[in-house]
Amino acid sequence: MNATAKVSPRYARPRPTAPVRAKLEVVKSPRPKKRQRLVLASSLVLIVAAIGAALGINSYQTVLSLNMGKYRTELEVLKEQNQALRDQINEVSSASKLADKARELGMVPYADYGYINLDTKEIVGGKPAR
């Protein structure tokens, strides 16, 4: 091949061409629409309200728990006092105590008992006490 020989276009390399540059422009970021702002603001308010409600309920439950402990202690004291009063009532109202108190007042047991007949409304047996 000589220097003047031409290469067939089939094997020829394409010539590099200068790249075509696109015209650059500053693109503004899209502004959020008013509706999107409203949704965002209302969502934020709802989230803050839900967290506040949860904290409020939790605080209220803590206060109730503390009060319940105080009331349980008071209930136990009242139960003990109630049991002491019942013991006193049972002691004072026992048959032996009642008999002793009746003797102190000058009462005597009556041995001749009578009964009331409800059909005839009469006293059967016994003598009146004096």
URPENOR-V355240 format. One record per residue. N is the residue number from 0. RES is the residue in one small letter. PSI is psi in radians with two decimals (999 if undefined). Layout:
n | res | psi
N | RES | PSI
N | RES | PSI
This chain:
n | res | psi
0 | m | 2.37
1 | n | 3.00
2 | a | -0.38
3 | t | -0.02
4 | a | 2.52
5 | k | 2.52
6 | v | 2.38
7 | s | 2.58
8 | p | -0.29
9 | r | -0.61
10 | y | 0.02
11 | a | 2.52
12 | r | 2.48
13 | p | 2.57
14 | r | 2.42
15 | p | 2.35
16 | t | 2.68
17 | a | 2.31
18 | p | 2.52
19 | v | 2.10
20 | r | 2.41
21 | a | 2.66
22 | k | 2.15
23 | l | 2.45
24 | e | 2.67
25 | v | 2.16
26 | v | 2.17
27 | k | 2.46
28 | s | 2.48
29 | p | 2.36
30 | r | 2.43
31 | p | 2.51
32 | k | 2.80
33 | k | -0.62
34 | r | -0.69
35 | q | -0.67
36 | r | -0.71
37 | l | -0.77
38 | v | -0.76
39 | l | -0.78
40 | a | -0.77
41 | s | -0.63
42 | s | -0.74
43 | l | -0.75
44 | v | -0.74
45 | l | -0.70
46 | i | -0.77
47 | v | -0.71
48 | a | -0.71
49 | a | -0.74
50 | i | -0.74
51 | g | -0.73
52 | a | -0.73
53 | a | -0.75
54 | l | -0.69
55 | g | -0.77
56 | i | -0.73
57 | n | -0.75
58 | s | -0.74
59 | y | -0.71
60 | q | -0.64
61 | t | -0.76
62 | v | -0.76
63 | l | -0.67
64 | s | -0.75
65 | l | -0.75
66 | n | -0.67
67 | m | -0.67
68 | g | -0.73
69 | k | -0.75
70 | y | -0.56
71 | r | -0.73
72 | t | -0.77
73 | e | -0.67
74 | l | -0.72
75 | e | -0.72
76 | v | -0.76
77 | l | -0.63
78 | k | -0.72
79 | e | -0.74
80 | q | -0.72
81 | n | -0.75
82 | q | -0.66
83 | a | -0.72
84 | l | -0.68
85 | r | -0.69
86 | d | -0.71
87 | q | -0.74
88 | i | -0.78
89 | n | -0.65
90 | e | -0.78
91 | v | -0.60
92 | s | 0.20
93 | s | 2.73
94 | a | -0.70
95 | s | -0.69
96 | k | -0.73
97 | l | -0.71
98 | a | -0.74
99 | d | -0.76
100 | k | -0.67
101 | a | -0.71
102 | r | -0.68
103 | e | -0.61
104 | l | -0.02
105 | g | 0.22
106 | m | 2.58
107 | v | 2.62
108 | p | 2.53
109 | y | 2.27
110 | a | -0.45
111 | d | 1.62
112 | y | 2.57
113 | g | 2.88
114 | y | 2.66
115 | i | 2.22
116 | n | 2.00
117 | l | -0.48
118 | d | -0.77
119 | t | -0.18
120 | k | 0.74
121 | e | 2.70
122 | i | 2.22
123 | v | 2.17
124 | g | 3.00
125 | g | 2.87
126 | k | 2.64
127 | p | 2.50
128 | a | 2.60
129 | r | 999
